[in-house]
Amino acid sequence: MSGRLGRLAAAVRRQPVRVYLYGLLGPGAALAVTYGIVSQDRAALWIALGGAALLVPAAEAARTKVTPMADPRTKDGRPAEILPEPADPPGGSWLR
């Protein structure tokens, strides 16, 4: 049984599979409500649970692809810093 469960977990970690499953959550819940399997309010809870179950493997997969840096640097070797956003020029924003 663990072999099947491991293959399922590996499949859910793949982005195309998760996108496909996300797309099935809504129609699947609508179908379950239509056939009286669940009520509308419970269908929303099942959708939320399904979304949360698909989000955890996605977050873990993304987390394993990055390495935190103790001393982040720019390409030219200077210490990296977060710069404040520039203030709007007098008279309002120029991004209209």
C-alpha positions as CSV (number, residue, x, y, z in Angstrom):
1,M,0.0,0.0,0.0
2,S,2.8,2.4,0.7
3,G,4.1,2.1,-2.8
4,R,0.8,3.3,-4.2
5,L,0.6,6.1,-1.6
6,G,4.1,7.1,-2.5
7,R,3.3,7.3,-6.2
8,L,0.2,9.3,-5.5
9,A,2.1,11.7,-3.3
10,A,4.8,12.1,-6.0
11,A,2.1,12.8,-8.6
12,V,0.4,15.4,-6.5
13,R,3.8,17.2,-6.1
14,R,3.9,17.8,-9.9
15,Q,2.4,21.2,-10.9
16,P,0.4,19.9,-13.9
17,V,-1.4,17.3,-11.8
18,R,-2.2,19.9,-9.1
19,V,-3.6,22.3,-11.7
20,Y,-5.8,19.5,-13.1
21,L,-7.0,18.6,-9.6
22,Y,-7.8,22.2,-8.8
23,G,-9.9,22.4,-11.9
24,L,-11.9,19.3,-10.8
25,L,-12.7,20.6,-7.3
26,G,-15.4,23.1,-8.3
27,P,-17.2,21.0,-10.9
28,G,-16.9,17.9,-8.6
29,A,-18.5,19.8,-5.7
30,A,-21.2,21.1,-8.0
31,L,-22.0,17.6,-9.2
32,A,-22.1,16.3,-5.6
33,V,-24.5,19.0,-4.7
34,T,-26.7,18.3,-7.7
35,Y,-27.0,14.7,-6.9
36,G,-27.7,15.4,-3.2
37,I,-24.5,13.8,-1.9
38,V,-23.5,17.0,0.0
39,S,-25.2,20.3,0.8
40,Q,-24.0,23.5,-0.7
41,D,-22.4,24.8,2.5
42,R,-20.6,21.5,3.0
43,A,-19.5,21.4,-0.6
44,A,-17.7,24.8,0.0
45,L,-15.9,23.2,3.0
46,W,-14.8,20.2,0.8
47,I,-13.5,22.6,-1.8
48,A,-11.5,24.4,0.9
49,L,-10.1,21.2,2.2
50,G,-9.2,20.0,-1.2
51,G,-7.4,23.3,-2.0
52,A,-5.5,23.2,1.3
53,A,-4.5,19.5,0.6
54,L,-3.2,20.5,-2.8
55,L,-1.4,23.6,-1.5
56,V,0.8,21.8,1.1
57,P,2.7,19.7,-1.5
58,A,3.0,22.8,-3.8
59,A,4.5,24.8,-0.9
60,E,6.9,22.0,0.0
61,A,8.0,21.5,-3.5
62,A,8.7,25.2,-3.9
63,R,10.5,25.3,-0.6
64,T,12.9,22.5,-1.5
65,K,14.0,24.3,-4.6
66,V,15.4,27.3,-2.8
67,T,18.4,27.7,-0.4
68,P,18.3,30.5,2.2
69,M,21.4,32.6,2.2
70,A,23.0,33.8,5.4
71,D,24.7,36.7,3.6
72,P,22.8,37.6,0.4
73,R,24.9,39.5,-2.1
74,T,24.2,41.2,-5.4
75,K,25.9,40.0,-8.7
76,D,28.8,42.4,-8.2
77,G,29.4,41.2,-4.6
78,R,27.8,44.0,-2.6
79,P,25.5,43.1,0.3
80,A,21.9,42.9,-0.9
81,E,19.4,45.2,0.6
82,I,15.7,46.0,0.2
83,L,15.3,49.5,-1.1
84,P,12.3,51.6,-0.1
85,E,9.8,52.3,-2.9
86,P,10.4,55.7,-4.5
87,A,8.1,58.5,-3.3
88,D,5.5,59.9,-5.7
89,P,6.6,63.1,-7.4
90,P,5.0,66.4,-6.5
91,G,1.6,66.6,-8.0
92,G,0.7,62.9,-7.7
93,S,1.8,59.7,-9.2
94,W,3.3,59.6,-12.7
95,L,2.0,56.0,-13.1
96,R,-1.5,56.9,-14.4
